[in-house]
Amino acid sequence: MRRASASPLLRNSLLYRLHGYQMNPDIQPLKHFEHVFTSTNAMVRVYKVLDTAKRTEHGDYPAWIKKHVISKSKAYNQKQGRGELLV
């Protein structure tokens, strides 16, 4: 039985690269993730995310995120008891 090779789209996906890193020599090192742990049979792999977005001194989002992203988001109120979202 012949093993099928992965398509170019699949080979460039993050999930494929995280799964095969250090097991498949064709996979390039990951820029934004650091491998931390692999379980005995490689069923679980844990990565540390590097270079996360910086926050201000008070733990708040930067002003440009507030202006362009958060200010344009819609507020939703949850209806009590039924779990339905109202706009």
WOJOPE-V227871 format. One line per field, one symbol per residue. ss: DSSP state (A for helix, B for strand, O for the rest). A space follows every 10 residues. Layout:
ss: ???
This chain:
ss: OOOOOOOAAA AOOAAAAAAA OOOOOOOOOO OOBBBBBBOO OOOOBBBBBO OOOOOOOOOO OOAAAAAAOA AAOOOOBBOO OOOOBBO
